[in-house]
Amino acid sequence: MWDTTSGKRLLTIPYRGVVDITPDENYLVIAHGTAVDLWDLDTRRKARTLRPVPGKERISTIALSPDGRRLAVSYSDNTLK
């Protein structure tokens, strides 16, 4: 992740998945496999891991509500939770 103004690299996380940033810019949201990790951008540490539906198909997309309070997750079997 980079600062778009300075071009400075801010964070490197070894993940392959779907990413988003919360509207308040406090968390980086990374969906990978069947889990969603929230990374605190101030501390640059993982804050928590969510497992929306354990054992479900792989997560294919995520969407955050405009206020960042809700997260929608879609799966590779075309379901949404």
JORAUR-V115193 format. One record per residue. N is the residue number from 1. SS is DSSP state (2 for helix, 1 for strand, 0 for the rest). NEAR is the number of other C-alpha atoms within 10 Angstrom. Layout:
# JORAUR-V115193
N | SS | NEAR
N | SS | NEAR
This chain:
# JORAUR-V115193
1 | 0 | 11
2 | 1 | 11
3 | 0 | 10
4 | 0 | 8
5 | 0 | 6
6 | 0 | 7
7 | 0 | 9
8 | 0 | 10
9 | 1 | 10
10 | 0 | 10
11 | 0 | 11
12 | 0 | 9
13 | 0 | 11
14 | 0 | 5
15 | 0 | 10
16 | 0 | 10
17 | 0 | 14
18 | 1 | 16
19 | 1 | 17
20 | 1 | 16
21 | 1 | 17
22 | 0 | 19
23 | 0 | 14
24 | 0 | 9
25 | 0 | 12
26 | 0 | 15
27 | 1 | 22
28 | 1 | 19
29 | 1 | 23
30 | 1 | 20
31 | 1 | 24
32 | 1 | 17
33 | 0 | 16
34 | 0 | 18
35 | 1 | 18
36 | 1 | 22
37 | 1 | 18
38 | 1 | 21
39 | 1 | 20
40 | 1 | 16
41 | 0 | 16
42 | 0 | 9
43 | 0 | 10
44 | 0 | 14
45 | 1 | 13
46 | 1 | 15
47 | 1 | 13
48 | 1 | 10
49 | 1 | 14
50 | 1 | 12
51 | 0 | 13
52 | 0 | 15
53 | 0 | 14
54 | 0 | 9
55 | 0 | 10
56 | 0 | 15
57 | 0 | 15
58 | 0 | 16
59 | 1 | 24
60 | 1 | 19
61 | 1 | 17
62 | 1 | 19
63 | 1 | 17
64 | 1 | 16
65 | 0 | 11
66 | 0 | 11
67 | 0 | 9
68 | 0 | 15
69 | 0 | 9
70 | 0 | 10
71 | 1 | 15
72 | 1 | 12
73 | 1 | 19
74 | 1 | 16
75 | 1 | 18
76 | 0 | 12
77 | 0 | 11
78 | 0 | 9
79 | 0 | 12
80 | 1 | 13
81 | 0 | 10
